[in-house]
């Protein structure tokens, strides 16, 4: 029961986090002042903390860990790529073109992570 609740929380946080990143990326590309709103800067940290906490709790409960499970290792590597590309897209990219390229790369990394989670294969959608 607890594992199912954690999984549902995790999936909800994935949807909210991914949707929020997509929206912030669109705002970045359109130079929207909404990116400067306090809640836009705070909420992603809260959601991502819940996302990470639920992932760690599920790993502990199910006794499945990155480096022991190849698909979880792939998700972890994908997550690091997603975070780095997301930082470049929303904050550190010097030009809008650079930020746009990193935004697209972050979305691809996000899609890869989701496909690995669904297939439980490090190949993601390419394992079908």
C-alpha positions in Angstrom: 0.0 0.0 0.0 2.8 2.4 0.9 4.8 1.6 -2.2 1.7 2.3 -4.4 1.2 5.6 -2.6 4.8 6.5 -3.1 4.7 5.6 -6.8 1.6 7.7 -7.3 3.2 10.6 -5.6 6.3 10.1 -7.7 4.4 10.0 -10.9 2.4 13.1 -9.9 5.6 15.0 -9.1 7.1 13.9 -12.5 4.1 15.3 -14.3 4.0 18.6 -12.3 7.8 19.0 -12.5 8.0 18.3 -16.3 5.0 20.5 -17.0 6.5 23.3 -14.9 9.8 23.1 -16.6 8.2 23.1 -20.1 6.1 26.2 -19.1 9.2 28.0 -17.7 11.1 27.2 -20.8 8.4 28.7 -23.0 8.4 31.8 -20.8 12.2 32.0 -21.1 11.9 31.8 -24.9 9.3 34.6 -24.9 11.1 36.8 -22.3 8.1 36.6 -20.0 8.3 38.6 -16.8 6.4 35.7 -15.2 9.8 33.9 -14.7 10.5 36.5 -12.0 7.5 35.7 -9.9 8.3 34.3 -6.5 6.1 31.2 -6.7 7.7 30.4 -10.1 11.1 30.3 -8.5 10.0 28.5 -5.3 7.5 25.8 -6.3 9.9 23.8 -8.5 12.2 23.3 -5.6 9.3 22.0 -3.5 8.1 19.6 -6.2 11.5 18.3 -7.1 12.3 17.7 -3.4 9.1 15.6 -3.1 10.0 13.8 -6.4 13.5 12.9 -5.1 12.2 11.9 -1.7 9.6 9.6 -3.2 12.3 8.1 -5.5 14.6 7.4 -2.6 11.8 6.0 -0.4 10.7 3.6 -3.3 14.3 2.5 -3.8 14.8 1.7 -0.1 11.4 -0.1 0.2 11.8 -2.1 -3.0 15.5 -2.8 -2.4 16.4 -1.6 -5.9 19.2 0.9 -6.2 21.1 2.7 -9.0 24.3 0.9 -9.9 22.6 -2.4 -8.9 19.8 -2.0 -11.4 20.9 -0.9 -14.9 17.6 0.9 -15.6 17.8 2.9 -12.4 21.4 3.8 -13.2 20.3 5.0 -16.6 17.5 7.1 -15.0 20.1 8.7 -12.6 22.5 9.5 -15.5 19.5 10.9 -17.5 18.5 13.0 -14.5 22.0 14.5 -14.2 21.9 15.4 -17.9 18.4 16.8 -17.5 19.5 19.0 -14.5 22.6 20.3 -16.3 20.7 21.1 -19.5 17.8 22.6 -17.6 20.3 24.9 -15.7 21.8 26.0 -19.0 18.4 26.5 -20.5 16.8 28.6 -17.7 19.8 30.4 -16.2 23.2 30.0 -17.5 22.9 30.0 -21.3 24.5 33.2 -22.7 22.2 33.7 -25.7 18.6 32.8 -26.4 19.7 30.4 -29.1 22.0 28.6 -26.6 19.2 28.5 -24.0 16.8 27.1 -26.6 19.1 24.3 -27.6 19.6 23.3 -24.0 15.9 23.6 -23.4 15.3 21.1 -26.3 18.1 18.8 -24.9 16.6 18.9 -21.4 13.1 17.9 -22.8 14.7 15.0 -24.7 16.5 13.9 -21.5 13.2 14.2 -19.6 11.5 12.0 -22.3 14.3 9.5 -22.1 14.0 9.3 -18.3 10.2 8.7 -18.5 10.7 6.0 -21.2 13.3 4.2 -19.1 10.9 4.3 -16.1 8.1 2.9 -18.2 10.1 0.2 -19.9 12.5 -0.5 -17.0 15.2 -0.8 -19.7 18.2 1.5 -20.1 17.3 1.7 -23.8 14.0 3.3 -23.0 11.7 3.4 -26.0 14.4 1.9 -28.1 13.9 -1.4 -26.3 10.5 -2.0 -27.9 
